[in-house]
Amino acid sequence: MKIIVAGGGIGGMSAALALLQHGFDVEVHEQAAELREVGAGIQISPNGCRVLDALGVFDELRAVSCDPERKEFRLWNTGETWPLFDLGPVVIEKYGYPYLTVYRPDLLGALEQAVLALDPSAVRLGSRAIGVEQTVGSATLLLDGGRHAEGDVVIGADGWRSAVRESLWGDVRPEFSGMVAWRGLIPMADLPERLQVNLGWTWIGPGGHAVNYPLHNREYMNFVATIEGKTWTAETGNEVGTVEECLADFEGWHDDVHTFIRSSPRLLKWALVRRDPIQRWSQGRVSLLGDACHATLPFLAQGAVHSIEDGLVLARALSSYADPVEALSRYESARLGRTSRMVRGATANTDRFHSQELASPETAYAYLEREWSVEPIADRYDWLYAYDAATAPV
């Protein structure tokens, strides 16, 4: 069976690797001239590490990543800390795998090399998807320049602006959320010693929050700061911003947050988009994966992880059912409920991270005790981290 994958990002390459390992003929069509990822961070929770281990790239990735000791909340103005959850040996004992903070190019590079080791001709660069067609017996990815790629199945892993999704369901693109994320990648040596920590901090405050964690064997500190009440007019999803604008967005926040902002050699602004989960992914021999079908706000740190899960479950479904149409239906059924719950959970965390109750210490303490004590945290995260994409029913 020949599988055509539109998109060579983390989700598309995870799917390609899983499909190749299950014995399929795979073509990945990526619009960029080279496979690359923005130099920034990504959090890979135990459920993601479990899939990466099944795909054979976990050990390589772990060797160049970071395994923080714990995650902590810090109040936006005072800097006071509040425990979120322990990581390191504690999370390994509970879930069997660590919680890693990963440099995105390291992850994409590991997946790419594993794919090319199995099939050096699997990836076609400079190949942009513009739509899809299908017959009873085949599916065809339409490419720019009048080209096409025909196979038994087409998978749209082409992001939140997915051309494959639009061919199936029309224009259901996510909308701008009114929030902008500022992203910086800081050389660790450029930070004061007190900020060179092997911890994940989430700074929470009224109308915004910021996250920082180490990357690439603690060579870098990843910094992401999200603020509400913004507009977006750029044609692309990101653009270069200024230190002055970012500082203005986070006026009154703790000096450590301002230090992260000033220490970032380059700050990119990203438009955050959101959409209610779509209720159908598959039509005949065509289906979707990752942001194409479950674009999410990044407030559960699960968007990329769930696209990695998608890839393995997709390969298992196509291996288990001779009829591709049935296999894609089974894949959708196996993933739709979980990913929809994840998207809604990430949206709900917007209010939890940005609550007006965080404006003053007097109300913040009661709020943190109510929303972020042990029991609510377990309810929100255990179901995510305990999942096994290699054994979940399909």
Buried (B, 14 or more C-beta within 10 A) or exposed (E): BBBBBBBBBBBBBBBBBBBBBBEBBBBBBBBEEEBBBBBBBBBBBBBBBBBBBBBBBBEBBBEBBBBBBBBBBBBBBEBBEBBBBBBBEBBBEBBBBBBBBBBBBBBBBBBBEBBBEBBEEBBBEEBBBBBBBBEEEBBBBBBEEEEBBBBBBBBBBBBBBBBBBBBBBEEEEBEBBBBBBBBBBBEBEBBEEEBEBBBBBBBBBBBBBBBBBBBBEBBBBBBBBBBBEBEBEEEEBBBEBEBEEBBEBBEEBBEBBBBBBBBBEEBBBBBBBBBEBBEEBBBBBBBBBBBBBBBBBBBBBBBBBBBBBBBBBBBBBBBEBEEBBEBBBBBBBBBBEBBBBBBBBBBBBBEBBBBEBBBEEEEBBEBBEEBBEEEEBEEBBEBBBEBBBBEBEB
